[in-house]
Structures are given as structure tokens and as C-alpha cells.
């Protein structure tokens, strides 16, 4: 059960952030409205929000999840793979230290974005990507192990259209994982029930199971129907402006 979420709205520099989406520049007023709806959905799921101020010096700073991996036992500060994002960690650190008794860090030469880490119960999938390197993955696995967590590395560098691991998979709970077609048959997921995405709905693979609800991106009817058929209450949100900046649902909050 999650109780809290850390969120930070897009700043005035949001359109200057990193992106490979080629979907045009985001509309800031629309992005702010979508972020407000996102925050309302988190509250609907029962979360109390810790609202941080926008950071004009860091265009990607609304994607707070990339700065930390959190568990019920500890927080692990990451070391983002993009140089322009490294300063975000120190700015989020005081909030995390105020909430977690134990705080660890990924140290250079390791790099890690939180979007490359998917927790499935007591098991962690750690993605190797353009942003997370093998040394960062090794450090994370070593930090998690003393708390009883197992982990497995998945290299997504050759998976088309994938920036982070959680671009292509999400944990639904109940031993279920959502996965895009090109990742659904990986041996790493052999013990899980796979909710497979239609190739035209790959963006919807990034979703959030928060307490009783599943929060999904709006506009993907096949996936929404599949989730509802599994018996989950669904909250569907328009994330169009965040999609333009390679972002989605999970990366826009830190939930604990």
C-alpha cells in the first residue's frame, strides 16, 4: 500500500528538456493542467502529496522518479545518465532524507535513472539503457540485497522505441506485468502473467498500480479494456504533453 507521492510540476523551461519523441513542442498550460489532473488521480488513489516547486534550471525535473529508487526500507539516490539532469538529485535529496531513515546513493562511474527500475513484489528488474549503465545496475542490486530484495538485469538498448525499462513494462501486482510485444517473451518474465500490449498502444505499457487502482494513459482502448477485464478500477489520464518529452505516468512521481 502506498501512502505518499513526491511530485514536481513542469517548469517554464519544460519544452527545453531532453526528448526523442518528435511529437512537437509541449504546450505548457496544457502540461500544467495535465499535471494537476495527475495529482488529483494520485489523491484519488489515497496518496498524500509532497509538492515540490518547479525548477526552471532543470527542464526535465518534473520527472522526479528518475532521481531515486525507493522501497519500504530505504531510498537510493540515483546518478542520472544525462549530464543535464545530475543536479536534480541534490535538489530532491532533502525531501527524501526527511522521509527515509536510510538513504543510499549510486556513485560514479555508475549511472542510473529511476525509470529503468521496476519493482515486482520483492524482486527488482533493472534495465541497462542509454541512461543506466552496468555499473549502476550492479550497485543498485548490491544495495537492495541486504534488505532481502532479489534483482535481475534486462538490457533494453537494442529494443526499438525504448528509453527506459519502464517504457516497455510495468508491474500490475497480482503476479502480472504489462509488456510491449517485443519484450513480452523475455525469459526474465517467465514466472509472471503477461498483459501484452497491442503494438499500436505501446505507450500505454507505462502504467501505475496504486493501491486499488490502475492509472493508465488515456486513448488506448484495447489496453484499458484488458485492465478492466482483470477487475481493476481504472483511472485514465491524458498525458500527451509529457509524451512529447519522453515522459509518462510512472516518471512523474515517486510513490512510497
HELIX and SHEET records of a PDB file:
HELIX    1   1 UNK A   14  UNK A   16  5                                   3    
HELIX    2   2 UNK A   28  UNK A   44  1                                  17    
HELIX    3   3 UNK A   64  UNK A   67  5                                   4    
HELIX    4   4 UNK A   83  UNK A   85  5                                   3    
HELIX    5   5 UNK A   87  UNK A   99  1                                  13    
HELIX    6   6 UNK A  114  UNK A  116  5                                   3    
HELIX    7   7 UNK A  134  UNK A  145  1                                  12    
HELIX    8   8 UNK A  165  UNK A  167  5                                   3    
HELIX    9   9 UNK A  187  UNK A  189  5                                   3    
HELIX   10  10 UNK A  199  UNK A  205  5                                   7    
HELIX   11  11 UNK A  221  UNK A  229  1                                   9    
HELIX   12  12 UNK A  240  UNK A  243  1                                   4    
HELIX   13  13 UNK A  250  UNK A  252  5                                   3    
SHEET    1   A 3 UNK A  48  UNK A  52  0                                        
SHEET    2   A 3 UNK A   4  UNK A   8  1                                        
SHEET    3   A 3 UNK A 254  UNK A 255 -1                                        
SHEET    1   B 3 UNK A  68  UNK A  70  0                                        
SHEET    2   B 3 UNK A  75  UNK A  77 -1                                        
SHEET    3   B 3 UNK A 103  UNK A 105  1                                        
SHEET    1   C 3 UNK A 117  UNK A 120  0                                        
SHEET    2   C 3 UNK A 123  UNK A 128 -1                                        
SHEET    3   C 3 UNK A 150  UNK A 155  1                                        
SHEET    1   D 3 UNK A 169  UNK A 173  0                                        
SHEET    2   D 3 UNK A 176  UNK A 179 -1                                        
SHEET    3   D 3 UNK A 193  UNK A 196  1                                        
SHEET    1   E 3 UNK A 208  UNK A 210  0                                        
SHEET    2   E 3 UNK A 213  UNK A 217 -1                                        
SHEET    3   E 3 UNK A 233  UNK A 237  1                                        
END                                                                             
